[in-house]
Amino acid sequence: MFKTLVFHEIRPKEEIDLGMRPVIVKNGYVDQLPLPLFNSVSSFEKEMTYLVESGYHFLTLAEVKDFFYEKKSLPEKSVLITFDDCFQSMKTYAYPIIKKLEIPVTVFVATGWIFEETSEYSGKVSKALSFKELDEMSDYFTYANHTHDYHERRGIEASKLMWEDKENVVQDLEKCNEWVKEKDVFAYPFGLYDAENVSLLKDNGFTLAFTTKQGVTTRETNPLEIERTVIPFTMTLDEFKELMIY
């Protein structure tokens, strides 16, 4: 069994205290990132350091695939670290910590959000990175599919993945796969999906897909509905330690 953690924005506490901020992405999608998807730099470093010092095994996607499809066992206390959306703070604040601790990370990329040109970091918006910046972090970050232009939502109940025709969804997934390395691994935007989405992924050769439902992944888990736990800035280190007992 294993647990998957998901992060979005890693910011200094003083930036988080400024509240919600607009999302700035290449394709012009307009939204705001909810504050529960932020974690502080100090908390993130303490959490990752705790996992390293406590002997947790950091999974790669190859190990997760082998767990499901080759029935291979995993080391005790296995954990998969993931990031979604590729905001500037991932490079500015998260990557140096990841590199220092030598942790492999899976990053889900909405390629339609990513800029061609690099821009200066801003603490006032949630702005996406450039392809060049993502390439520069590929020593510890492995990139997987998060759609191309379909990272959109209607309220909190439906994502574009759920209302578009299947043919259009497949074309969008293929567009994202032109850039990402892991072409059979997916994360549902906003954690929103339905049974048709799961079937579509299976029919198109995807072997792993990740939700935002909290839980522990076991042999009985559908590999196209793998649980992921969001770690917010409000979580204390003691609460994080308790969470990681499984």
C-alpha positions in Angstrom: 0.0 0.0 0.0 1.0 3.6 -0.4 -0.2 7.2 0.1 -0.1 10.0 -2.5 0.3 13.6 -1.5 -0.6 16.5 -3.8 0.6 20.1 -3.7 -0.1 23.2 -5.9 1.4 26.4 -4.5 4.3 26.5 -2.1 4.6 30.1 -0.8 6.0 32.1 2.1 3.5 32.6 4.8 3.3 36.4 4.2 2.2 35.7 0.6 -0.4 33.2 1.7 -1.8 35.8 4.1 -2.6 38.1 1.2 -5.5 35.7 0.3 -6.7 34.2 -3.0 -5.1 35.5 -6.2 -6.0 35.1 -9.9 -4.6 32.3 -12.0 -2.6 33.6 -15.0 -2.1 31.0 -17.7 -1.2 31.0 -21.4 -4.6 30.0 -22.7 -6.4 32.8 -20.8 -8.5 30.6 -18.5 -9.8 32.8 -15.6 -10.0 31.4 -12.1 -8.7 31.8 -8.6 -6.7 29.1 -6.7 -8.5 28.3 -3.3 -6.3 28.9 -0.3 -6.5 25.2 0.9 -4.4 24.4 -2.1 -1.5 26.6 -0.7 1.2 25.3 1.6 3.9 27.4 3.2 7.6 27.1 2.4 8.5 26.3 6.0 5.8 23.7 6.4 6.6 22.0 3.1 10.3 21.8 4.0 9.5 20.4 7.5 7.1 17.8 6.0 9.5 16.6 3.3 12.4 16.5 5.8 10.3 14.5 8.2 9.5 11.9 5.5 13.2 11.6 4.6 14.4 11.3 8.2 11.7 8.8 9.1 12.7 6.4 6.3 9.8 6.9 3.9 10.3 5.5 0.4 9.6 7.9 -2.3 7.9 6.2 -5.2 8.4 6.6 -8.9 5.5 6.1 -11.4 7.3 2.9 -12.6 7.0 1.4 -9.2 3.3 2.3 -9.0 2.7 0.7 -12.3 4.6 -2.4 -11.2 2.5 -2.5 -8.0 -0.7 -2.7 -9.9 0.2 -4.5 -13.1 3.1 -6.8 -12.1 1.8 -7.4 -8.6 5.2 -6.3 -7.1 5.4 -5.4 -3.5 6.4 -1.9 -2.3 8.7 -1.0 0.6 7.0 -0.1 3.9 6.0 3.5 4.3 5.9 4.2 0.6 4.7 7.7 -0.6 4.3 9.3 -3.9 4.8 13.1 -4.0 2.9 15.0 -6.7 2.4 18.6 -7.9 -0.4 20.0 -10.1 -0.6 22.9 -12.5 3.1 24.1 -12.5 2.9 27.5 -10.9 5.9 29.7 -10.5 6.3 28.9 -6.8 7.0 25.3 -7.7 10.3 26.4 -9.2 11.1 29.3 -6.8 10.3 27.6 -3.5 9.5 23.8 -3.9 12.2 22.7 -6.4 15.2 23.8 -4.3 13.8 21.7 -1.3 13.1 18.7 -3.5 16.6 18.9 -5.1 18.3 19.3 -1.7 16.5 16.2 -0.3 16.7 14.3 -3.6 13.0 13.4 -3.8 11.5 12.2 -7.1 8.3 14.0 -7.8 5.5 13.5 -10.4 4.1 16.8 -11.8 0.8 17.0 -13.7 1.0 19.5 -16.5 -1.9 21.3 -18.3 0.2 22.1 -21.3 -2.2 24.8 -22.6 -1.4 26.7 -19.4 2.4 26.7 -19.9 4.1 29.8 -21.4 6.6 29.8 -24.2 8.5 32.7 -22.5 9.8 32.8 -19.0 8.7 35.7 -16.8 9.7 37.1 -13.4 8.2 35.5 -10.3 5.2 37.3 -8.9 3.8 36.8 -5.3 0.5 38.5 -6.3 -0.8 36.0 -8.9 -0.7 32.2 -9.5 1.1 32.3 -12.8 2.2 29.2 -14.8 5.8 28.5 -15.6 7.4 28.2 -19.1 8.3 25.0 -20.9 12.0 25.9 -20.6 11.7 26.2 -16.8 10.0 22.8 -16.6 12.8 21.3 -18.7 15.3 22.7 -16.3 13.7 20.8 -13.4 13.4 17.4 -15.1 16.2 15.9 -13.0 13.7 15.5 -10.1 10.4 16.2 -11.8 8.6 13.7 -14.1 5.8 15.2 -16.1 2.4 13.6 -16.8 -0.9 14.4 -18.4 -3.3 17.0 -16.8 -5.0 17.8 -20.2 -4.0 20.5 -22.7 -6.8 23.0 -22.7 -9.3 21.1 -20.6 -8.3 22.3 -17.1 -11.5 24.3 -16.7 -14.4 24.0 -14.4 -18.1 25.0 -13.9 -18.4 25.8 -10.2 -17.2 22.9 -8.0 -19.2 20.1 -9.6 -18.0 19.7 -13.2 -14.8 20.0 -15.2 -14.5 20.5 -19.0 -13.4 16.9 -19.2 -17.0 16.0 -18.1 -19.0 18.1 -20.5 -17.0 17.9 -23.8 -17.6 15.2 -26.5 -15.4 12.2 -26.1 -13.7 12.8 -29.4 -12.6 16.3 -28.3 -11.4 15.0 -25.0 -9.2 12.4 -26.7 -7.7 15.0 -29.0 -6.9 17.2 -26.0 -5.2 14.3 -24.2 -3.2 13.6 -27.3 -2.1 17.2 -27.5 -0.8 17.2 -23.9 1.0 13.9 -24.6 3.0 15.6 -27.3 5.0 17.2 -24.6 4.8 15.2 -21.3 7.1 12.2 -20.7 4.5 9.9 -19.0 1.9 9.5 -21.7 -0.3 6.9 -19.9 -0.6 8.7 -16.5 -3.2 11.3 -15.8 -4.6 13.5 -13.0 -8.2 14.7 -13.1 -8.4 18.5 -13.2 -9.8 19.8 -9.9 -10.3 16.2 -8.9 -13.6 16.3 -10.9 -14.5 13.3 -13.1 -17.2 10.7 -13.8 -17.4 7.1 -14.8 -17.3 8.0 -18.5 -14.0 9.7 -18.0 -12.5 6.6 -16.3 -13.7 4.4 -19.1 -12.3 6.9 -21.7 -8.9 6.9 -20.1 -8.8 3.1 -20.0 -9.9 2.8 -23.7 -7.1 5.2 -24.6 -4.3 3.3 -23.0 -3.9 5.2 -19.7 -2.7 2.9 -16.9 -2.8 5.3 -13.9 -5.1 8.2 -13.0 -5.2 10.3 -9.8 -8.1 11.9 -7.9 -8.1 14.3 -5.0 -10.0 11.8 -2.8 -8.1 11.3 0.5 -7.1 7.8 1.3 -4.6 5.0 1.2 -4.0 3.1 -2.1 -4.2 -0.7 -1.9 -4.4 -3.6 -4.3 -8.1 -3.1 -4.3 -7.9 0.5 -5.6 -8.8 1.1 -9.2 -5.5 2.3 -10.8 -7.6 4.9 -12.7 -9.0 6.3 -9.4 -5.9 6.5 -7.1 -6.4 8.6 -4.0 -4.4 11.8 -3.3 -4.3 13.9 -0.2 -4.1 17.7 -0.4 -1.7 19.1 2.2 -2.8 22.7 3.2 -0.8 25.4 5.0 -3.2 25.0 8.0 -2.0 21.5 8.7 0.4 21.3 11.6 3.5 19.1 11.5 2.0 16.8 14.2 -1.2 16.5 12.1 1.0 15.7 9.1 2.8 13.0 11.1 -0.5 11.5 12.1 -1.7 11.5 8.5 1.3 9.6 7.4 0.6 6.7 9.8 -0.9 3.9 7.6 
